[in-house]
């Protein structure tokens, strides 16, 4: 597990050190903050197997990526904020009502992830392919997280024990793609 955590830290370092090669400083800042929250979330999830704070911190990573995508558009309408808030309020109210904090956070996380993909499809202009491929791999990772952890959370037997390995097969490449998505390769080519 330590290797996997170190790998995520290296992805954060790659993004943080790409400042000199970034297209826009605000984009770089939001990407770096997103990866910083990813490192913090993995600290709880990977090193301590503590799901509640890990999922909560991952929500902040997705908010950074959503803001990053919205930053790429000329139009900064208040409606975007509503799109971000509404699914979380619904999920929070529902799961808080039934007394399941982890499920409430998981619902919020899932809503944020869906919004993250949607705004990146709609507004992403810079390194779109890297970001979308990174998010697709990230989503595939999370499907396997669900398949692996849900039976354990519900107290049933493991249905998909192989899903644990697929988590990392999808997660590590997704973080590399997101980490390098802030690099302006066009400017680097022009300098050569």
C-alpha positions as a Markdown table, in Angstrom:
| # | Residue | x | y | z |
|---|---|---|---|---|
| 1 | Unk | 0.0 | 0.0 | 0.0 |
| 2 | Unk | 2.9 | 2.4 | 0.7 |
| 3 | Unk | 4.0 | 2.2 | -2.9 |
| 4 | Unk | 0.6 | 3.2 | -4.2 |
| 5 | Unk | 0.5 | 6.2 | -1.8 |
| 6 | Unk | 4.0 | 7.2 | -2.9 |
| 7 | Unk | 2.8 | 7.0 | -6.5 |
| 8 | Unk | 0.0 | 9.4 | -5.9 |
| 9 | Unk | 2.4 | 11.8 | -4.1 |
| 10 | Unk | 4.7 | 11.7 | -7.2 |
| 11 | Unk | 1.7 | 12.6 | -9.4 |
| 12 | Unk | 1.1 | 15.6 | -7.1 |
| 13 | Unk | 4.8 | 16.6 | -7.4 |
| 14 | Unk | 4.6 | 16.3 | -11.2 |
| 15 | Unk | 1.6 | 18.7 | -11.3 |
| 16 | Unk | 3.1 | 21.1 | -8.7 |
| 17 | Unk | 6.4 | 21.3 | -10.6 |
| 18 | Unk | 4.6 | 21.9 | -14.0 |
| 19 | Unk | 4.1 | 25.5 | -13.0 |
| 20 | Unk | 6.7 | 26.7 | -15.6 |
| 21 | Unk | 5.0 | 24.7 | -18.3 |
| 22 | Unk | 1.4 | 25.5 | -17.6 |
| 23 | Unk | -0.9 | 27.4 | -19.9 |
| 24 | Unk | -2.7 | 29.4 | -17.2 |
| 25 | Unk | -1.8 | 29.9 | -13.6 |
| 26 | Unk | -5.4 | 29.5 | -12.3 |
| 27 | Unk | -5.7 | 26.2 | -14.1 |
| 28 | Unk | -2.4 | 25.0 | -12.6 |
| 29 | Unk | -3.5 | 26.1 | -9.1 |
| 30 | Unk | -6.9 | 24.3 | -9.3 |
| 31 | Unk | -5.2 | 21.1 | -10.7 |
| 32 | Unk | -2.6 | 21.2 | -8.0 |
| 33 | Unk | -5.2 | 21.7 | -5.3 |
| 34 | Unk | -7.2 | 18.8 | -6.7 |
| 35 | Unk | -4.2 | 16.5 | -6.5 |
| 36 | Unk | -3.3 | 17.8 | -3.1 |
| 37 | Unk | -6.8 | 16.8 | -1.9 |
| 38 | Unk | -6.3 | 13.4 | -3.7 |
| 39 | Unk | -3.1 | 12.8 | -1.7 |
| 40 | Unk | -4.9 | 13.7 | 1.5 |
| 41 | Unk | -7.8 | 11.4 | 0.7 |
| 42 | Unk | -5.5 | 8.6 | -0.1 |
| 43 | Unk | -3.7 | 9.2 | 3.2 |
| 44 | Unk | -6.9 | 8.2 | 4.9 |
| 45 | Unk | -8.1 | 5.5 | 2.5 |
| 46 | Unk | -4.8 | 3.8 | 1.5 |
| 47 | Unk | -2.7 | 4.2 | 4.6 |
| 48 | Unk | -5.4 | 4.1 | 7.3 |
| 49 | Unk | -8.4 | 2.4 | 5.7 |
| 50 | Unk | -10.6 | 5.2 | 7.1 |
| 51 | Unk | -13.4 | 5.7 | 4.6 |
| 52 | Unk | -15.4 | 8.6 | 6.0 |
| 53 | Unk | -12.6 | 11.3 | 6.0 |
| 54 | Unk | -11.1 | 9.8 | 2.8 |
| 55 | Unk | -14.4 | 10.1 | 0.8 |
| 56 | Unk | -15.0 | 13.6 | 2.3 |
| 57 | Unk | -11.6 | 14.9 | 1.2 |
| 58 | Unk | -12.1 | 13.3 | -2.3 |
| 59 | Unk | -15.2 | 15.5 | -2.6 |
| 60 | Unk | -13.0 | 18.6 | -2.4 |
| 61 | Unk | -10.7 | 17.2 | -5.1 |
| 62 | Unk | -13.7 | 16.9 | -7.5 |
| 63 | Unk | -14.8 | 20.4 | -6.6 |
| 64 | Unk | -11.4 | 21.7 | -7.7 |
| 65 | Unk | -11.6 | 19.8 | -11.0 |
| 66 | Unk | -15.1 | 21.1 | -11.6 |
| 67 | Unk | -13.9 | 24.7 | -10.9 |
| 68 | Unk | -11.0 | 24.0 | -13.2 |
| 69 | Unk | -13.3 | 23.0 | -16.1 |
| 70 | Unk | -15.6 | 26.0 | -15.4 |
| 71 | Unk | -12.6 | 28.3 | -15.4 |
| 72 | Unk | -12.0 | 27.4 | -19.1 |
| 73 | Unk | -15.3 | 28.9 | -20.1 |
| 74 | Unk | -16.0 | 32.6 | -20.8 |
| 75 | Unk | -19.4 | 32.3 | -19.2 |
| 76 | Unk | -19.4 | 32.2 | -15.4 |
| 77 | Unk | -23.1 | 32.0 | -14.6 |
| 78 | Unk | -24.6 | 31.4 | -11.2 |
| 79 | Unk | -26.4 | 28.4 | -12.7 |
| 80 | Unk | -23.2 | 26.4 | -12.6 |
| 81 | Unk | -23.2 | 26.8 | -8.8 |
| 82 | Unk | -26.7 | 25.4 | -8.7 |
| 83 | Unk | -25.6 | 22.4 | -10.8 |
| 84 | Unk | -22.9 | 21.7 | -8.2 |
| 85 | Unk | -25.0 | 22.1 | -5.1 |
| 86 | Unk | -28.4 | 20.5 | -6.0 |
| 87 | Unk | -27.4 | 16.8 | -6.2 |
| 88 | Unk | -25.4 | 17.1 | -2.9 |
| 89 | Unk | -28.3 | 18.6 | -1.0 |
| 90 | Unk | -30.6 | 15.8 | -2.2 |
| 91 | Unk | -28.1 | 13.0 | -1.3 |
| 92 | Unk | -27.2 | 14.6 | 2.0 |
| 93 | Unk | -30.8 | 15.0 | 3.1 |
| 94 | Unk | -31.7 | 11.4 | 2.0 |
| 95 | Unk | -28.7 | 9.7 | 3.6 |
| 96 | Unk | -28.7 | 11.8 | 6.7 |
| 97 | Unk | -32.4 | 10.9 | 7.2 |
| 98 | Unk | -31.6 | 7.2 | 7.2 |
| 99 | Unk | -28.5 | 7.8 | 9.4 |
| 100 | Unk | -25.7 | 6.6 | 7.1 |
| 101 | Unk | -22.9 | 9.2 | 7.0 |
| 102 | Unk | -20.7 | 7.2 | 4.7 |
| 103 | Unk | -23.5 | 6.5 | 2.2 |
| 104 | Unk | -24.3 | 10.3 | 2.4 |
| 105 | Unk | -20.8 | 11.2 | 1.5 |
| 106 | Unk | -20.6 | 8.5 | -1.2 |
| 107 | Unk | -23.8 | 10.0 | -2.7 |
| 108 | Unk | -22.3 | 13.5 | -2.6 |
| 109 | Unk | -19.0 | 12.1 | -4.1 |
| 110 | Unk | -20.9 | 10.3 | -6.9 |
| 111 | Unk | -22.8 | 13.5 | -7.7 |
| 112 | Unk | -19.7 | 15.6 | -7.8 |
| 113 | Unk | -18.0 | 13.0 | -10.0 |
| 114 | Unk | -20.9 | 13.1 | -12.5 |
| 115 | Unk | -20.8 | 16.9 | -12.5 |
| 116 | Unk | -17.0 | 16.8 | -13.0 |
| 117 | Unk | -17.3 | 14.6 | -16.1 |
| 118 | Unk | -20.2 | 16.7 | -17.4 |
| 119 | Unk | -18.5 | 20.0 | -17.1 |
| 120 | Unk | -15.3 | 18.7 | -18.5 |
| 121 | Unk | -17.1 | 17.3 | -21.6 |
| 122 | Unk | -18.9 | 20.7 | -22.0 |
| 123 | Unk | -16.2 | 23.3 | -21.1 |
| 124 | Unk | -12.8 | 21.6 | -21.2 |
| 125 | Unk | -10.7 | 23.1 | -24.1 |
| 126 | Unk | -7.2 | 22.6 | -22.9 |
| 127 | Unk | -5.7 | 19.0 | -23.0 |
| 128 | Unk | -9.3 | 17.7 | -23.2 |
| 129 | Unk | -8.3 | 14.2 | -24.2 |
| 130 | Unk | -6.0 | 13.7 | -21.3 |
| 131 | Unk | -8.5 | 15.1 | -18.8 |
| 132 | Unk | -11.4 | 13.0 | -20.1 |
| 133 | Unk | -9.4 | 9.8 | -20.4 |
| 134 | Unk | -8.1 | 10.4 | -16.9 |
| 135 | Unk | -11.7 | 10.9 | -15.6 |
| 136 | Unk | -13.0 | 7.8 | -17.4 |
| 137 | Unk | -10.2 | 5.7 | -15.8 |
| 138 | Unk | -11.0 | 7.4 | -12.5 |
| 139 | Unk | -14.7 | 6.4 | -12.9 |
| 140 | Unk | -13.8 | 2.8 | -13.7 |
| 141 | Unk | -11.6 | 2.8 | -10.6 |
| 142 | Unk | -14.6 | 4.0 | -8.5 |
| 143 | Unk | -16.9 | 1.3 | -10.0 |
| 144 | Unk | -14.4 | -1.3 | -8.7 |
| 145 | Unk | -14.2 | 0.5 | -5.4 |
| 146 | Unk | -18.0 | 0.1 | -5.1 |
| 147 | Unk | -17.9 | -3.5 | -6.2 |
| 148 | Unk | -15.2 | -4.3 | -3.7 |
| 149 | Unk | -16.4 | -2.3 | -0.7 |
| 150 | Unk | -20.2 | -2.3 | -0.8 |
| 151 | Unk | -20.6 | -6.0 | 0.2 |
| 152 | Unk | -18.2 | -5.3 | 3.2 |
| 153 | Unk | -20.2 | -2.2 | 4.2 |
| 154 | Unk | -23.4 | -4.2 | 4.1 |
| 155 | Unk | -21.9 | -7.1 | 6.0 |
| 156 | Unk | -22.3 | -9.7 | 3.3 |
| 157 | Unk | -19.7 | -11.9 | 1.6 |
| 158 | Unk | -17.3 | -10.6 | -1.0 |
| 159 | Unk | -18.9 | -10.8 | -4.4 |
| 160 | Unk | -16.1 | -9.3 | -6.5 |
| 161 | Unk | -12.8 | -10.0 | -4.7 |
| 162 | Unk | -10.9 | -9.3 | -8.0 |
| 163 | Unk | -12.2 | -5.7 | -8.0 |
| 164 | Unk | -9.5 | -4.7 | -5.5 |
| 165 | Unk | -6.8 | -5.2 | -8.2 |
| 166 | Unk | -8.8 | -3.3 | -10.9 |
| 167 | Unk | -9.1 | -0.3 | -8.5 |
| 168 | Unk | -5.3 | 0.2 | -8.9 |
| 169 | Unk | -5.2 | -0.8 | -12.6 |
| 170 | Unk | -7.5 | 2.2 | -13.4 |
| 171 | Unk | -6.6 | 4.6 | -10.6 |
| 172 | Unk | -2.8 | 5.0 | -11.1 |
| 173 | Unk | -3.0 | 5.8 | -14.8 |
| 174 | Unk | -5.9 | 8.2 | -14.2 |
| 175 | Unk | -3.8 | 10.2 | -11.7 |
| 176 | Unk | -0.9 | 10.3 | -14.1 |
| 177 | Unk | -3.1 | 11.7 | -16.9 |
| 178 | Unk | -4.7 | 14.3 | -14.6 |
| 179 | Unk | -1.2 | 15.3 | -13.3 |
| 180 | Unk | 0.2 | 16.0 | -16.7 |
| 181 | Unk | -3.0 | 17.6 | -18.1 |
| 182 | Unk | -1.8 | 21.0 | -16.9 |
| 183 | Unk | 1.3 | 21.0 | -19.0 |
| 184 | Unk | 1.1 | 23.2 | -22.1 |
| 185 | Unk | 2.8 | 20.9 | -24.6 |
| 186 | Unk | 2.1 | 23.3 | -27.5 |
| 187 | Unk | 4.2 | 26.0 | -25.9 |
| 188 | Unk | 7.0 | 23.5 | -25.1 |
| 189 | Unk | 7.0 | 22.4 | -28.8 |
| 190 | Unk | 7.2 | 26.1 | -30.0 |
| 191 | Unk | 10.3 | 26.7 | -27.8 |
| 192 | Unk | 12.2 | 23.8 | -29.3 |
